[in-house]
Every structure is written in C-alpha cells, then in structure tokens.
Amino acid sequence: MPRPAPRFPSLLLLAAWACAPGGTSDDAPASTPSSLEASVTQTPFGVTPDGESVQLFTLTNTHGMEVRAMSYGGIIVSLEVPDRDGVLDDVVLGYDDLEGYLAETPYFGALIGRYGNRIADARFALDGTDYKLEANDGPNSLHGGLRGFDKHVWNAAPLETPEGVGVVFTRVSPDGEGGYPGDLSVRVVYTLTDEDALVVDYLATTDRPTPVNLTQHSYFNLAGDGSGDILGHRLTLHASRYTPVDETLIPTGELAPVAGTPFDFRTPHAIGERIEADDAQLGFGGGYDHNFVLDREGAVAGDLVLAARVEEPVSGRVMEVRTTEPGIQFYSGNFLDGTLTGKHRHVYGHHAGFCLETQHFPDSPNQPGFPSTLLRPGSEYRSRTVYSFGVMDGGA
C-alpha cells in the first residue's frame, strides 16, 4: 500500500529544527516509522566530450523519496516526491541522459555560480579595478557567463550525516574564470532527510575579493514532470517588496512594494491568475522573472526563514522553501516554448515548470543599495536552503 505522505506543519517544524544551524533532531517530532533504509548510491552517467567521467548519485530516504544528482553541473536530474495518496512522481524537469544536459538548456536542475542571476553590462568595479565578464544574456552576464558552474564536472562523493544521506560537490573556480577575480574554493552539499526535506548547503572561500551568489535552478512541476503547465499551482511568497527591472531584466535599484500589484503573493494566488495582467514588469519578462525581497524582520544572519509555499491542488503536493538568503527569484518558465523534449519524451511548453532560486539580489555588485555579495579573503560564504515536501491538509 502507498504510505501516507507527511502533512504540514509538523514537517516544517522538524526541518527547521533538524536543518537550522544549531538545531538538533531532539527538538523535533519523531519521524514516521518505516521499514526502508536510507541509502546513497553512485553509478556512471556518461562521459563529457572532454573525456571526463560523470557520476550519478541516488539519495533515498526511509519513506522512499528519491533525489538523483550528477557531478556534471551539480545538476538535480530527478526528484521523486509522494502525492496525497503516497504515490511517487518526479517533480523536476530535465533529461533522461547526460547528452541532453550537454546541449544548450535553460539551466534545468543546475548548480549556479559564480553569480546567480544577472549582472548589468557584464561588468563591475571592485577596489578600483574594472572587471569585464562574459555577456551571455544580451548585454548582461547571466548565471556565471558562457561556462558557469553548471557546465563543469565537479568532484563528488557520497555523504551520510545525522541529518540524512547526501552528496558533496567540490571544485576550485580559478582566477579569471568567467572574468571573476580570485581562486574560489566551493563546497555544496545536497542532503535528503527522513522528513522529506532536501537541504542545500553552500560554502565558499577566496584568495582575492570577489562577488559570490550561489543558487539552485531546478524547474518544479508538483503535478509531475510532463503533466502540463504550472499556472494552476498556488504560490505564497513571504515578501512585501520586490526589485523592479528594466527591459533587459536588470533591477532599477528600487525596492518596490508588492501591494496592489500582480506581484503580491503574500496570500496564496494561482501562478496564472494575474500573469497576463497589463503590467510593464510582466511584459519585460513575459511573465514572472523577478527577485522578491524576503520579509526577514526579527531574523539575524544565518537564520532560516520561510520564503515560499507552493500547493498543487490535483496531486495535493506542497513544497515549502526556507532560506538564509535575503531574496528569492520567482521564474514562471516564460522562455520554455515547446522546442525542448525532456524526460520520457515530454515536450516542455510555455510555463511547464517554475523556479524559486534563493539568492542575493541581481546586479548587487553594481547596486550599492542592495545587500553586498562581496567575499574577501579570510571570510566564508555560507548559505542554506531547505526544500520541504508534504501534502495539503483536508485532501483538497
């Protein structure tokens, strides 16, 4: 028989205590008993054109939830999550094999760096020196440039911790990669807990001052990969402000209130409810492709706060996102146009998936009013995001 899927809010309480810095599982409710054992396995997943072997890591918890991630780009290939009847389905977009990811793709499942999101005119100044980046999004640099973190093979190894089973990815981004200064040593850990939470921990150090903004770029469809568009998903964002953009999707510098706009998701709204509203901001992105300023009042640096909640009414699946970051990019899959064929020959049409990328704000190196993304030698970049899964209360 299918197992009952966990329900909120107990799942979130457990994830918050078990995953937050300083929290322990002794502070949380007991997990659901299961006869399954958590495991992490490693198998080959192909070879790049440069002859580098790519490994696939499969994380399984005691409920049967499964995450598959590969060493190429730290990419999450699949994420099997139960619905309200306990039936598992893959809720992220992607490809069946390595070859799909080697082609030009819209960052399906990717680990993003050195700088998630856009930097205006592909340049910034730091300590009196001008740095020219790779322009790959019109005049701007997007997600690290032409060959960001998503297009490298990482060192990877399985991991078991008190929180769960996982995989640790490491690499050194050399000085000058993508135009960025300094050797940047990066460690990213994906952990699958027995509370049906995927925890992403980021750590970086540098030998020269450099901007850093790491994120995870999975495209979600909680009804299941290939099930159609995500416009009926109900989204809540705990953000009273957002950062409006110009026609190239670079923030203007304003922190604008969401009240009275189609960007007000402080209470749940279907993603498609206002996506075609007569609003210049929606026109620039062809839908939602904006950074939201998270409400972190009362929180200190390093605290996890609830950023987003997404409900899919048909399956009953729920995803909640907690993060230590100040912002989250909500992207509604506007540039998916039916030209990509993904897993199981699913054709990804308009709005086939959505992204919730936890982050510092776009173009922060050029925006003195935004939270700084500057990392200097002797300091550490640390960030944590928790994606928790459950089902809607009441079965509807």
C-alpha positions in Angstrom: 0.0 0.0 0.0 1.2 3.6 -0.6 2.4 5.2 2.6 0.6 8.3 3.9 2.6 11.4 2.8 3.7 13.7 5.6 1.5 16.8 6.3 2.4 20.3 7.4 3.1 22.0 9.7 4.9 19.2 11.6 7.2 18.6 8.6 8.4 22.2 8.6 8.9 22.2 12.4 11.1 19.2 12.0 13.0 20.5 9.0 13.6 23.9 10.7 15.0 22.3 13.9 16.9 19.5 12.3 18.4 21.6 9.5 18.8 25.1 11.0 22.3 25.9 12.3 22.4 24.9 16.0 19.2 22.8 15.8 19.1 19.2 16.7 16.7 16.4 15.9 16.0 16.1 19.7 13.9 19.3 19.4 11.7 17.9 16.7 8.7 15.5 16.4 9.6 11.8 15.8 9.7 10.8 12.2 7.3 8.3 10.6 8.4 4.7 11.2 9.5 2.9 8.1 10.9 -0.5 7.2 13.1 1.1 4.4 16.7 2.1 4.9 18.1 5.4 3.8 20.8 5.0 1.2 23.1 6.8 -1.2 24.5 5.0 -4.3 26.9 6.0 -7.1 26.7 5.0 -10.8 28.3 6.2 -14.0 26.2 8.6 -16.0 28.3 9.1 -19.2 31.4 10.9 -20.4 31.7 14.6 -21.5 33.2 15.5 -24.9 36.5 16.3 -23.0 36.6 12.7 -21.7 35.6 13.5 -18.1 33.5 10.8 -16.4 30.2 11.9 -14.9 28.8 10.2 -11.8 25.1 10.0 -10.8 24.3 9.9 -7.1 20.9 8.5 -5.9 19.7 9.5 -2.5 16.8 7.6 -1.0 15.2 8.2 2.4 13.3 5.8 4.7 10.0 6.8 3.0 11.2 6.0 -0.5 11.6 9.6 -1.6 14.5 9.9 -4.0 16.8 12.5 -5.3 19.2 11.9 -8.2 22.0 14.4 -8.8 25.1 14.2 -11.0 28.6 15.5 -10.9 28.2 17.5 -14.1 27.0 20.9 -13.0 25.7 19.6 -9.6 22.5 19.0 -11.6 19.4 17.5 -9.9 18.2 15.1 -12.5 15.1 13.9 -10.8 13.2 14.3 -7.5 10.6 11.7 -6.6 8.0 13.0 -4.2 4.8 11.4 -2.9 1.3 12.8 -3.6 -1.6 12.8 -1.1 -2.0 9.0 -1.8 1.6 8.3 -1.3 2.3 7.8 -5.0 5.7 9.0 -6.0 6.3 11.1 -9.1 9.2 13.1 -10.5 8.6 16.8 -9.8 11.5 18.4 -11.7 12.1 19.0 -15.4 15.2 17.6 -17.1 16.6 14.9 -19.4 17.0 11.2 -19.4 20.7 11.2 -20.1 23.8 13.3 -20.0 23.6 14.3 -23.7 20.5 16.4 -23.1 22.3 18.5 -20.5 25.4 18.9 -22.7 23.3 20.7 -25.3 22.0 24.2 -24.7 19.4 24.0 -22.0 17.7 26.6 -19.7 19.7 25.5 -16.6 17.5 22.5 -15.7 18.4 21.4 -12.2 21.7 23.2 -12.2 24.0 24.5 -9.5 24.6 28.1 -10.4 27.7 30.3 -9.9 29.9 32.3 -9.6 27.0 34.7 -9.7 23.4 33.6 -9.8 21.2 35.9 -11.9 22.2 38.9 -14.0 25.0 41.5 -13.8 24.4 44.6 -15.9 26.5 45.2 -18.9 28.6 42.2 -17.9 30.9 44.3 -15.8 31.5 45.6 -12.3 34.2 47.6 -10.4 35.9 46.4 -7.2 38.6 48.1 -5.2 39.3 50.5 -8.1 39.6 47.8 -10.7 37.1 47.2 -13.5 36.2 43.6 -14.3 34.7 42.5 -17.6 32.5 39.4 -17.5 31.2 37.2 -20.3 28.0 38.6 -21.8 25.6 35.7 -22.5 22.2 37.4 -22.0 22.1 40.3 -24.4 24.4 42.9 -22.9 24.4 41.3 -19.5 26.1 38.3 -17.8 23.7 35.6 -16.6 24.4 32.7 -14.1 28.2 33.0 -14.3 28.6 33.6 -18.0 29.2 31.3 -21.0 30.5 28.4 -18.9 29.3 28.8 -15.4 29.4 26.3 -12.6 26.6 24.3 -14.3 28.9 23.4 -17.2 31.8 21.8 -15.2 32.4 18.4 -13.8 32.7 18.6 -10.0 34.5 16.4 -7.6 31.7 14.5 -5.9 31.4 11.9 -3.1 28.5 10.3 -1.2 27.8 11.5 2.3 25.9 10.3 5.4 25.2 12.6 8.3 22.8 12.6 11.3 20.5 14.7 9.0 20.3 12.2 6.3 22.1 10.9 3.2 23.7 13.2 0.6 26.3 14.1 -1.9 29.1 16.7 -1.5 30.3 18.6 -4.6 33.6 20.5 -4.5 35.7 22.4 -7.1 38.0 25.4 -7.3 36.9 28.1 -9.7 40.2 29.5 -10.9 41.2 33.2 -11.0 39.7 34.7 -14.1 37.0 32.1 -14.8 34.1 34.0 -16.4 36.0 37.2 -15.8 35.8 36.9 -12.0 38.9 37.6 -9.8 40.5 35.1 -7.4 40.6 31.4 -6.8 37.2 30.5 -5.3 37.0 27.2 -3.4 33.4 25.9 -3.3 31.7 23.1 -1.4 28.0 22.4 -1.9 26.1 19.6 -0.1 22.7 18.1 -1.0 21.2 16.2 1.9 17.9 14.3 1.8 16.4 13.9 5.2 13.8 11.4 6.5 11.4 14.3 6.9 11.2 14.6 3.1 13.3 17.7 3.0 16.1 18.4 0.5 18.8 20.6 2.2 21.3 22.6 0.1 24.3 23.9 1.9 26.8 26.3 0.2 30.3 27.2 1.4 33.0 29.2 -0.4 36.3 30.9 0.3 38.5 33.0 -1.8 42.1 34.3 -2.1 41.1 37.6 -3.6 38.0 39.8 -3.2 35.2 38.6 -5.5 31.4 38.7 -5.7 29.7 35.4 -5.0 26.0 34.5 -5.3 25.2 30.7 -5.5 21.8 29.1 -6.1 20.0 26.1 -7.3 18.0 26.2 -10.6 15.6 23.3 -10.5 12.4 23.7 -12.5 9.5 22.3 -10.5 6.1 21.0 -11.5 4.4 19.5 -8.5 1.8 17.7 -10.6 4.7 15.7 -12.1 7.2 16.2 -14.9 5.4 16.5 -18.3 2.0 17.0 -16.8 1.3 20.4 -18.5 1.8 23.9 -17.2 2.1 25.2 -13.7 -0.4 28.0 -13.9 -2.8 26.3 -11.5 -0.2 25.9 -8.7 -1.0 28.2 -5.8 2.0 30.3 -4.7 2.7 32.2 -1.4 5.8 34.4 -1.2 6.7 36.0 2.2 7.9 39.2 0.5 6.4 42.7 0.9 8.7 44.1 -1.7 10.4 43.2 -5.0 13.0 44.6 -7.3 11.5 46.0 -10.5 13.6 45.6 -13.6 14.3 47.3 -16.9 13.7 45.8 -20.3 16.9 43.7 -20.0 15.7 42.3 -16.6 18.3 44.3 -14.6 17.0 45.8 -11.4 16.4 49.5 -11.4 17.6 49.7 -7.8 14.1 50.3 -6.3 12.7 48.1 -3.6 9.0 48.5 -4.6 6.0 47.4 -2.5 4.1 44.4 -4.0 0.8 45.7 -2.5 -1.7 46.4 -5.3 0.3 44.7 -8.0 0.3 41.3 -9.6 3.5 40.6 -7.6 1.6 40.4 -4.3 1.8 36.8 -3.3 1.7 37.4 0.4 -1.6 35.4 0.3 -1.9 32.4 -2.0 -2.7 33.0 -5.6 -2.6 30.8 -8.6 0.5 31.5 -10.7 -1.6 32.0 -13.8 -4.2 34.2 -12.1 -2.5 37.5 -13.0 0.3 36.5 -15.2 -1.2 38.2 -18.3 -2.2 41.4 -16.4 -1.5 44.7 -18.2 1.7 45.4 -16.2 5.0 46.6 -17.7 7.1 44.4 -15.4 5.3 41.3 -16.5 5.8 42.4 -20.1 9.6 42.7 -19.7 9.9 39.1 -18.6 7.0 37.5 -20.5 5.6 36.6 -17.1 7.3 36.4 -13.6 11.1 36.6 -13.7 11.8 38.8 -10.7 13.6 38.9 -7.4 11.5 39.2 -4.3 12.8 40.8 -1.1 12.1 38.4 1.7 10.5 39.6 5.0 13.3 38.8 7.4 12.2 41.1 10.3 13.4 39.7 13.6 15.8 37.2 11.9 19.6 37.5 12.1 22.2 36.4 9.6 22.2 32.6 9.3 18.5 32.2 10.4 16.3 30.2 8.1 13.1 32.0 7.3 10.0 30.7 5.4 10.3 32.2 1.9 7.7 30.4 -0.2 4.9 27.8 -0.2 3.5 26.2 -3.4 0.4 24.0 -3.5 -0.7 21.8 -6.4 -4.4 21.1 -5.9 -4.7 17.9 -8.0 -1.9 15.9 -6.5 -2.1 17.6 -3.2 1.7 18.1 -3.1 3.1 21.0 -1.2 6.6 22.5 -1.3 7.9 25.0 1.2 11.2 26.8 0.9 13.2 28.2 3.8 16.5 30.0 3.3 19.2 32.1 4.9 19.2 34.3 1.8 17.7 37.8 1.6 15.9 37.2 -1.7 14.2 34.7 -4.0 13.8 34.7 -7.8 10.4 33.5 -8.9 10.6 32.5 -12.6 7.4 31.1 -14.2 9.1 29.2 -17.1 8.4 32.0 -19.6 11.0 31.1 -22.1 10.0 27.4 -22.4 8.4 27.3 -25.8 7.8 23.7 -26.8 11.2 23.2 -28.5 12.8 21.2 -25.8 12.0 17.5 -25.3 12.9 16.2 -21.9 12.5 13.1 -19.8 10.3 10.3 -21.2 9.9 12.4 -24.4 7.9 15.1 -22.5 7.7 18.3 -24.5 8.2 21.3 -22.3 5.8 24.0 -23.4 5.1 27.5 -22.1 5.2 27.6 -18.2 5.9 23.8 -17.9 7.9 24.5 -14.7 8.7 27.2 -12.2 11.9 28.1 -10.4 12.3 29.5 -6.9 16.0 30.5 -6.7 17.1 31.6 -3.3 19.8 34.3 -3.7 21.2 37.7 -3.0 19.8 40.3 -5.4 20.6 40.5 -9.1 23.3 43.0 -10.1 24.3 43.6 -6.5 28.0 44.4 -7.4 26.6 47.5 -9.3 23.9 48.3 -6.8 25.3 49.9 -3.6 21.8 49.9 -2.0 21.5 46.1 -2.2 22.9 43.6 0.3 26.6 43.0 -0.5 27.7 39.9 -2.3 31.4 40.6 -1.8 33.5 37.9 -0.3 37.0 38.7 0.9 40.0 36.5 1.9 39.7 35.2 5.5 35.8 35.2 5.3 33.4 32.5 4.4 30.4 32.5 2.2 27.7 30.3 3.8 24.2 29.8 2.7 21.5 27.2 3.4 18.2 26.5 1.7 15.7 23.8 2.7 13.0 22.5 0.3 10.4 20.6 2.4 7.7 18.4 0.8 4.3 17.3 2.1 0.7 17.3 1.2 -2.2 19.7 1.6 -4.4 19.3 4.7 -8.0 18.3 4.0 -7.2 16.4 0.9 -8.2 19.3 -1.4 
